[in-house]
Amino acid sequence: MYNASKHCNSKLLALHSHKFEPQGVTAVAMLAESHISIHTWPERGAAVCDVFTCGDHTKPETGVEYLKNILGATNIICDEFVRQLD
């Protein structure tokens, strides 16, 4: 999560994680620009990650690519939501 925030060019404010027994993790990285979260289901070989950022200086797509590589993902579904300012 720390490295993902750096790849996004975001400022990490706090990191919280919880390991479930016997397996699985939920973690949230609070960013000055929003957040990154991950929820894992190792028994299913699955993880869901959210990478939300604000600001022209951030690069959320590089954080997504980093998480994809570090988790060894072979199949991803990715949506991008661009907030329109009035």
N, C-alpha and C positions, 0 to 999 in steps of 0.2 A: 504494500500500500504506500509506504514511504517512497519507494522508487517510482511507482506509478504517478504519484503526485509530482515528482520531479520531472518525469517525462511530459506531463501536462503543462509544465511551466507554471505550476500553481504553488501557493504558499500553504504548507501544512500547518494547521493550528492545533489539532489534537488527533489522536488515534486511539480507538477503542476496539477491542476484539474479545470474543468469547469462544472457547473451544468446547464443543459438545462431546459427551461420552456416549458411545465409544468412538465416535468420529464426527467430523464436520466442524466448520468454523463460520462465524458471522463476524464481519469487521466493518467498521466505518471510519473513514478518514475525513475529518472536518477540514475544509479548505477555506481560505479567505474568499475564494471565488465560488464555493458551493460545497460539493462532497463527492466522495468515491465510496461505494459500498460493494461488498462481496458476501454471498451466501453460498455455502458449498454443501453438496450431497455426495460424498465420496462413494457411497454404496451404489449410486446411480451413475457415477462418473460425470457429475454435472456441477456446474457453478453458474450463478447469475451475478453479473457485475453491472453496476451503474456508475457512469462517469459523467457528472454534471459540472459544468464550469460556466462562468460568465467572464466577459472581458475579451477585448481583441488580442490580448497578449497570450491567452491560453491556447493550448493545443490538445484538446481532449482525445483526438484521434490517435495521437502518439501514446497516450496512456492506455487506450484500448488495445492497441497493437502490442504494447509491453505486456499487459495482462494476458493476452492471447498466447504470446510466446512463453511466458514464465509458467503458465498453467498447462501448456502443451495441448491447447484446444485444437481439435480437428474439425469442429463444426461450430460456427457461430452464427447468431442472428443479431444484427446490429441495426438500430434505428437512430437517426439523428433528428433532433427537434431544434429548430432555430427560432428563438424568441424574437418576434418583431417588435420594435419600439415604435410608439406612436409619435 
